[in-house]
Amino acid sequence: MTGTVASSADAGASYEEALLEEATAIATPASAEPAWASPSVAWKTMILIALFTVFGQFDRAVFYLLVSPIKKDLLLSDTQMSVLMGAAYSSAYFICGLPIARWIDVGPRKFIAAGALAAWSLGTAFCAMSANFTQLYCARMVVGGGEAVKGPSAVSMISDLFPRDKAPRAFAVYNWAIQGGDALANIIGGGLILFFTAMGAITVPLLGTLHTWHLVFLTFGVPGVLFALVFATFAHEPARHGRKIKGSVPLREVVHFLFRSPSGKVLVPILLASAILQIEAVGIGSWRMPFYERTYGLTAGQVAPIVGIGNFILTPIGLIFGAWLNERMTKSGRYDANMRISLWSHMIGLPLGLAGPLMPSFELAIGCSFLGFLITIAAAPAQLAAMQVVTPNELRAQVNALYMVTVGVFGSGIGPSVIALMTDYLFKSEHDLRYAMVTAVAVAAPIALLLIWRTLKPYGELYRAQMAQE
């Protein structure tokens, strides 16, 4: 596959010819293309995928609300907490992500996803039973390993549920589930923190004395196991569209596709930019509650519902606007719309990311945070849709797994520790957390913007090539 594509490009062949060779050289001709699922079936399954995603965001986001009480009860440092937030989670993400994604590319996706949901939900419940750093590290690994399946399985199913012209709307719903899950985790988590704090510690047979953070983990973890059964029973397994082979593509072909095909000129910068942006976003997001506490004297129970309600309201506004702008620009002939929207969004959001942590009051700080969130969330469906456009069906789960692993390992894994290390060793005061956050934005964002800018021309040409073939 890849040798043919590379030689064609060297000979001056058009992107259209290179893309056609790339799509056909990996296998023998396919059988008749299967029909798409009916809109009612597709959207019913989309709702289940959205709920599946919400449960994943619950179990991921709730840990960030409980940093201070866990740190206090287990006598941990900022750096140790950053390891639990990042490395413990992302190491399992790295181990499980690509192997399971290869299975997703050929196996029963709805059952794989349901099993992963049950696993990460149990991992969240195990967090409640942890009495020291090592036990909590292991529980976080279970959560990370399960959630490594979430993105690749969801994206693969969505891509086969909806034709390309309907994909941006479906991915807008998917991104709403991601952000809505985070928002609901803040709303529900903040309420539970206040409720369980007022109730006080309780003693449970076998489990011993449970404090607020133990009870919050249990409340979030157990329902996910039950929903896994619902998902496995009622989700529709869509037919795979545009496949050229029945089996799994060899891993070396995935690597060649990324680094020697025209699509790689889009996908590799996206992977790198996403990882860098995640170092910034997850690093800041994981320390946001301690930041409000240390800088403005507010607790997670007070702030989390405000953050959750604000993001819950702003998410659909940003996503709907982003999807509308995408469709409008594409219809007008701007075939690079997906990546151009991503570039504009992050460029406009950069000054707000720098200003927010330096604000003199909580109201101004959270105002900058909300406005920046509204602007950047508009780009989320565009970037995911762009990845599917330039990736063949046979490789989608694996490429998306690489995306999630890159984001998870180099973004989520490093981000919390980057902030903590700057706080502990550069600024040497936990009260200077705001300066560590600003430094992360100032370094990471410009590099990511340059990488996204590099995708504009190759993505537009690849999109135009696909339009010409239809």
C-alpha positions in Angstrom: 0.0 0.0 0.0 2.4 2.6 1.2 5.2 2.1 -1.3 2.8 2.6 -4.1 1.5 5.8 -2.6 4.9 7.2 -1.8 6.2 6.5 -5.4 3.1 8.1 -6.9 3.6 11.2 -4.8 7.3 11.4 -5.8 6.3 11.2 -9.5 4.1 14.2 -9.1 0.8 12.4 -9.1 -2.2 14.3 -7.8 -3.6 13.8 -4.3 -6.7 12.2 -5.9 -4.6 9.5 -7.5 -2.5 8.9 -4.4 -5.6 8.6 -2.2 -7.2 6.1 -4.6 -4.1 4.0 -4.6 -4.0 4.2 -0.8 -7.6 3.0 -0.5 -7.3 0.1 -2.9 -3.8 -1.3 -2.5 -4.3 -2.8 0.9 -6.7 -5.5 -0.2 -8.7 -7.4 -2.8 -12.0 -5.9 -4.1 -14.8 -5.8 -1.5 -18.3 -7.3 -1.7 -21.3 -5.1 -2.1 -21.5 -2.1 0.2 -24.0 -2.7 3.1 -26.9 -0.4 3.6 -26.8 2.3 6.3 -28.8 1.8 9.4 -32.2 3.6 9.4 -32.1 7.0 11.0 -34.2 5.8 14.0 -31.9 2.9 14.7 -28.8 5.1 14.2 -29.9 7.8 16.6 -31.2 5.3 19.2 -27.7 3.7 19.2 -26.2 7.2 19.2 -28.1 8.1 22.4 -26.7 4.9 24.0 -23.2 5.8 22.9 -23.6 9.2 24.3 -24.7 7.8 27.7 -21.9 5.3 27.5 -19.5 8.3 27.0 -21.1 10.2 29.8 -20.4 7.4 32.3 -16.8 7.4 31.2 -16.5 11.1 31.8 -18.1 10.7 35.2 -15.5 8.2 36.3 -12.6 10.2 34.8 -13.7 13.7 36.1 -14.8 12.8 39.6 -11.2 12.2 40.7 -10.3 15.8 40.0 -13.0 17.0 42.4 -11.5 14.9 45.2 -7.8 15.9 45.0 -7.7 17.9 48.3 -9.5 15.4 50.6 -7.5 12.4 49.2 -4.3 14.3 49.6 -5.2 15.2 53.2 -6.4 11.7 54.2 -3.6 9.7 52.6 -0.9 12.3 53.4 0.3 12.8 49.8 2.2 15.5 48.0 1.1 17.5 44.9 3.5 15.4 42.8 2.1 12.1 44.1 -1.4 13.3 43.4 -0.4 14.2 39.9 0.9 10.7 39.4 -2.5 9.3 40.4 -4.3 11.7 38.1 -2.0 11.2 35.2 0.6 8.4 35.1 -1.5 5.7 36.8 -4.4 6.3 34.5 -2.4 6.8 31.3 0.0 3.9 31.7 -2.9 1.4 31.5 -4.3 3.5 28.7 -1.1 2.9 26.8 -1.0 -0.8 27.5 -4.6 -1.5 26.6 -5.4 1.1 23.9 -3.9 -0.2 20.7 -4.3 -4.0 21.2 -8.0 -3.7 22.0 -8.4 -1.2 19.2 -7.2 -3.8 16.7 -9.9 -6.1 18.1 -12.5 -3.3 17.7 -11.6 -3.0 14.0 -12.8 -6.6 13.5 -14.8 -7.6 16.5 -18.3 -7.0 18.1 -17.9 -3.4 19.1 -20.9 -3.1 21.3 -19.9 -6.0 23.5 -16.3 -4.8 23.7 -17.5 -1.4 24.8 -19.9 -2.8 27.4 -17.2 -4.9 28.9 -14.9 -1.8 29.1 -17.7 0.2 30.8 -18.1 -2.5 33.4 -14.3 -2.6 34.0 -13.8 1.1 34.5 -16.9 1.4 36.7 -15.5 -1.3 39.0 -12.2 0.5 39.0 -13.9 3.6 40.3 -15.6 1.6 43.0 -12.2 0.1 43.9 -10.9 3.7 44.4 -13.3 3.9 47.3 -11.7 0.9 48.9 -8.1 2.2 48.6 -6.2 3.0 51.8 -2.8 4.1 50.4 -1.0 5.4 47.4 -0.3 1.9 45.9 -3.9 0.7 46.1 -5.2 3.9 44.6 -2.6 3.7 41.8 -3.8 0.2 40.9 -7.5 1.2 41.0 -6.7 4.1 38.7 -5.0 1.8 36.3 -8.2 -0.3 36.1 -10.1 2.9 35.3 -7.6 3.9 32.6 -7.5 0.5 31.0 -11.2 0.4 30.7 -11.5 3.9 29.3 -8.8 3.2 26.7 -11.6 1.4 24.9 -14.2 4.2 25.1 -13.0 6.5 22.3 -12.0 4.0 19.7 -15.2 1.9 20.1 -17.5 4.9 20.1 -15.9 6.6 17.1 -15.8 3.4 15.1 -19.5 2.8 15.7 -20.5 6.4 14.9 -18.5 6.3 11.6 -20.5 3.3 10.5 -23.9 4.6 11.8 -23.9 7.8 9.8 -22.8 8.8 6.3 -20.1 11.4 5.9 -22.4 14.3 5.4 -24.2 13.5 8.6 -21.1 12.7 10.6 -20.4 16.3 12.0 -23.8 16.3 13.7 -23.3 12.9 15.2 -19.8 13.9 16.4 -21.3 17.0 17.8 -23.6 14.8 19.9 -20.6 12.7 20.9 -18.6 15.7 22.0 -21.6 17.0 23.9 -21.6 13.7 25.8 -17.9 14.2 26.6 -18.3 17.7 27.8 -21.8 17.1 29.3 -20.4 14.2 31.2 -17.7 16.4 32.7 -20.3 19.0 33.5 -22.7 16.6 35.2 -19.8 15.1 37.1 -19.1 18.6 38.5 -22.8 19.2 39.3 -23.5 15.8 40.8 -20.1 15.5 42.3 -20.2 18.9 44.0 -23.7 18.1 45.4 -22.5 14.8 46.7 -19.4 16.3 48.3 -21.6 18.8 50.2 -24.1 16.1 51.1 -21.6 13.5 52.4 -19.5 16.1 54.2 -22.6 17.2 56.1 -23.5 13.6 56.8 -20.0 12.8 58.2 -18.0 9.6 58.0 -19.9 6.3 58.2 -18.7 2.8 59.1 -19.6 -0.1 56.8 -19.0 -3.8 57.5 -16.0 -5.1 55.6 -15.2 -1.7 54.1 -14.5 0.1 57.4 -14.8 3.9 57.9 -15.8 5.7 54.7 -15.2 9.5 54.4 -16.7 11.8 51.8 -14.4 10.9 48.9 -14.9 7.1 49.5 -18.7 7.6 49.2 -18.5 9.7 46.1 -16.4 7.1 44.3 -18.9 4.4 45.2 -21.9 6.5 44.1 -20.3 7.1 40.7 -18.9 3.6 40.1 -21.7 1.2 40.8 -24.4 2.5 38.3 -21.9 2.1 35.4 -21.9 -1.7 35.9 -25.6 -1.8 35.5 -25.6 0.4 32.4 -23.1 -1.9 30.8 -25.8 -4.6 30.6 -28.3 -2.1 29.1 -25.7 -1.1 26.4 -24.9 -4.7 25.5 -28.6 -5.5 25.2 -30.0 -2.5 23.2 -27.2 -0.9 21.2 -27.1 -1.7 17.5 -23.9 -3.2 16.0 -23.6 -1.3 12.7 -22.4 -2.8 9.4 -18.9 -1.7 8.5 -18.8 0.6 5.5 -16.1 1.2 2.9 -14.0 -1.8 4.0 -11.6 -3.5 1.5 -10.6 -6.4 3.7 -12.4 -8.5 6.3 -9.5 -9.1 8.7 -7.3 -6.8 10.8 -4.7 -4.7 9.0 -1.1 -5.5 10.0 0.3 -3.1 12.5 3.2 -2.2 10.1 0.6 -1.0 7.6 -0.9 1.3 10.2 2.6 2.8 10.8 3.2 3.2 7.1 -0.2 4.8 6.6 0.6 7.4 9.2 4.1 8.3 8.0 4.2 7.5 4.2 0.7 8.3 2.9 -0.9 11.7 2.1 -3.3 11.2 5.1 -0.3 11.1 7.4 0.3 14.8 6.7 -3.0 15.5 8.4 -3.1 12.8 11.1 0.4 13.1 12.5 0.1 16.9 13.2 -3.3 16.3 14.7 -1.9 13.6 17.0 0.9 15.9 18.1 -1.2 19.0 18.5 -3.8 17.1 20.5 -1.2 15.7 22.8 0.2 19.2 23.4 -3.2 20.7 23.9 -4.1 18.0 26.4 -1.0 18.7 28.4 -2.4 22.2 28.8 -6.1 21.3 29.1 -5.8 18.3 31.4 -3.0 19.7 33.4 -5.0 22.9 34.1 -8.3 21.0 34.4 -7.0 18.5 37.0 -5.7 21.3 39.2 -8.6 23.7 38.7 -10.4 22.9 41.9 -7.3 23.2 44.1 -6.5 26.4 42.2 -9.9 28.0 43.2 -9.4 26.7 46.7 -5.9 28.0 47.2 -6.3 31.3 45.3 -9.9 32.3 46.2 -10.6 30.3 49.3 -13.5 28.2 47.8 -14.0 24.5 48.2 -14.7 22.0 45.4 -18.3 21.5 46.8 -18.9 25.2 46.3 -17.2 25.6 42.9 -18.0 22.3 41.1 -21.7 22.9 40.6 -21.0 26.3 39.2 -18.5 24.9 36.7 -20.8 22.0 35.9 -23.9 24.2 35.2 -21.9 26.7 33.2 -20.3 24.0 31.0 -23.5 22.1 30.6 -25.2 25.2 29.2 -22.3 26.4 27.0 -21.4 23.0 25.5 -24.4 22.6 23.2 -24.1 26.2 22.1 -20.5 25.8 21.1 -21.0 22.4 19.5 -24.1 23.5 17.5 -22.3 26.7 16.3 -19.2 24.7 15.4 -21.2 22.1 13.4 -23.3 24.8 11.7 -20.2 26.8 10.7 -18.5 23.6 9.5 -21.4 22.7 7.2 -21.7 26.3 5.9 -18.0 26.6 5.1 -17.9 23.2 3.4 -20.9 24.0 1.2 -19.2 27.2 0.1 -16.2 25.3 -1.1 -13.9 25.6 1.9 -12.8 21.9 2.0 -10.4 22.6 4.8 -13.2 23.8 7.0 -12.7 21.2 9.7 -9.1 22.1 10.4 -9.6 25.8 9.8 -12.3 26.0 12.5 -9.9 24.1 14.9 -7.2 26.7 14.2 -9.4 29.7 14.6 -11.0 28.3 17.8 -7.7 27.6 19.6 -6.2 30.9 18.4 -9.0 33.0 19.8 -9.0 31.0 23.0 -5.3 31.5 23.8 -5.5 35.0 25.4 -8.3 33.8 27.6 -6.3 30.8 28.8 -3.4 33.2 29.7 -5.6 35.7 31.5 -7.9 33.5 33.5 -5.6 32.2 36.2 -4.2 35.7 36.8 -7.6 37.4 37.5 -8.0 39.1 40.9 -11.4 37.6 41.6 -13.1 34.2 41.3 -15.8 35.8 39.1 -13.4 37.1 36.6 -11.4 33.9 36.5 -14.3 31.7 35.9 -15.7 34.1 33.4 -12.5 33.8 31.3 -12.7 30.0 31.7 -16.3 29.8 30.5 -15.7 32.1 27.5 -12.5 30.2 26.5 -14.4 26.9 26.9 -17.3 28.1 24.7 -14.8 29.1 21.9 -12.6 26.0 21.9 -15.5 23.4 22.2 -16.8 24.6 18.8 -13.7 22.9 17.2 -14.2 19.5 18.9 -16.5 17.8 16.3 -14.6 19.3 13.4 -11.3 17.7 14.4 -12.8 14.3 15.0 -14.7 14.4 11.7 -11.5 15.4 9.9 -9.7 12.3 11.2 -12.5 10.0 9.9 -12.5 11.6 6.5 -8.8 10.8 5.9 -8.8 7.4 7.6 -10.0 4.1 5.9 -12.6 2.1 7.7 -10.1 -0.8 8.3 -7.8 1.6 10.3 -10.3 3.8 12.1 -10.3 2.2 15.5 -6.5 1.8 15.5 -5.9 5.3 14.4 -8.3 6.6 16.9 -6.7 4.4 19.6 -3.3 6.0 18.7 -5.1 9.4 19.0 -6.5 8.5 22.4 -3.2 6.9 23.5 -1.3 10.0 22.4 -3.7 12.2 24.2 -3.9 9.9 27.2 -0.2 9.2 27.7 1.5 12.4 26.5 -1.4 14.7 27.4 -3.3 13.3 30.4 -0.3 11.4 31.7 2.1 14.3 31.6 -0.2 17.3 32.1 -1.0 17.0 35.8 2.6 16.3 36.7 3.9 19.2 34.6 1.7 21.6 36.7 2.6 19.9 40.0 6.3 19.8 39.3 6.3 23.5 38.4 4.4 24.3 41.6 6.7 22.1 43.8 10.1 22.9 42.3 9.9 26.0 40.1 7.6 28.3 42.0 8.1 26.3 45.2 4.7 27.2 46.7 1.3 25.6 46.3 -0.2 29.0 46.4 1.6 29.9 43.1 -0.4 27.3 41.2 -1.8 30.0 39.0 1.7 30.8 37.6 2.3 27.1 36.7 -1.1 27.1 34.8 -0.2 30.2 32.9 3.2 28.9 32.0 1.7 25.7 30.6 -0.6 27.7 28.3 2.1 30.0 27.1 4.4 27.2 26.1 1.9 24.6 24.8 -0.7 26.5 22.9 1.6 28.2 20.2 3.2 24.9 19.3 -0.2 23.3 18.9 -1.4 26.1 16.7 1.6 25.8 14.4 0.9 22.0 14.0 -2.8 22.6 13.2 -1.9 25.3 10.7 0.3 22.8 8.8 -2.8 20.5 8.2 -4.9 23.1 6.3 -3.6 22.5 2.8 -3.2 18.7 2.8 -6.5 18.2 4.5 -8.3 20.4 2.0 -6.7 18.5 -0.9 -7.7 15.1 0.5 -11.2 16.2 1.1 -11.5 17.5 -2.4 -10.1 14.2 -3.8 -12.8 12.3 -2.0 -15.5 14.6 -3.3 -14.2 14.1 -6.9 -14.5 10.3 -6.5 -18.2 10.4 -5.6 
